[in-house]
Amino acid sequence: MNRRVFISCIACSFLFADARGHNSNRTSQIQQSRRERWEGDLKEAMWYVKLNLKKVRCDLCPRKCVVDDRERGFCGVRENRDGIYYTLVYSNPCAVHIDPIEKKPFFHFLPATLSFSIATAGCNIECAYCQNWEISQRRPEQTENIYMPPKRVVELAKHYGCKSISFTYTEPVVFYEYMVDTAKLARHANIRALMVTNAFIEPKPMQEACKVLDAVKVDLKAFSEEFYRKICRGQLKPVLKAIEVIKSTGTWLELVVLIVPKLNDSPTEIKQMCNWVKTNLGSDVPIHFSRFIPMYKLRNLPPTPVETLERCHDIAKEIGLRYVYIGNVFGHPAESTYCPNCNSVVIQRMGYKTSISGLRGNKCAKCKFTIAGVWA
Ligand code: SF4
């Protein structure tokens, strides 16, 4: 554990104590019932339409759930009450941590800074290898939550010296209203707002969210509809559309692809994916090929061999992508950023230890080539 992570852990323990104390005072003051406590601040949802017979249709993500009165959508965190659709997770995070920004991972956005990171229960897909399934595949009444309205999130981020707030761990699409309101307040406080997402969202809400977000990291699960359907209970096509929307708004974008042995690692599929990235997003969007570790419902598979990740890396470089990384392999040379012009090390990484001595402003210190990213 390096010094910065150690300090973060200390800060987090304190933070949790602080936030829980805040919650228990508030609880005793207004004598909330158990049911009200897990609901956070009950708030009407955005992006839905009212139908006949008190039904609603949620237009936030491509599932477009049609929900009867007293029922919830697929994600389990949005509920129809008398024909009004509510989010149950506003101000109601179940995970709060202070992380190095490299953990998200963002490699071209304010490197070596801390990010105040929050998540609520719920997700709108179900990846068979989800590393956070104990909160993403739960309803808010099944997780341990703390009361933390947007204003408090921003206050704490500032207090702990974080340059950004990350909406992460589970799926921020399902806590959209909480994310957007927090991001708006963060901007006034000169703190950046970052979304770590599966991008399984309708184009319009994605476009609106980008007005208050500074960077988005998308987990592109694979480049086949079959993988999305069978392994994630999602769809590829709307994800690609949402990624294009993010890029078109000028919001900083990075991609992560978790390479699962035999399921999404074929050279043909990786070539198709990288060609799509180059054609539709350009060569400067960083892409991280990350190592799979057996998890959740996919414990029968081995971890991804490092050679497979290196093959993906080489394919992406041959196609012309400039910033290609290998993730979850401690100490691998492809954790670092190299200048696409002179190949010198611009940012050196070893796990979460980061040295930016090869960067001057936004340029390579050696040849002055402009390195794409948000550096200050
Ligand atoms: S956000 Fe949730 S309720 Fe809305 S369409 Fe997606 S899964 Fe259904």
Residues whose N, C-alpha, C, O or C-beta is under 5 A from the ligand:
A	BS01	SF4	C58 L60 C61 R63 K64 C65 G73 F74 C75 R78 N124
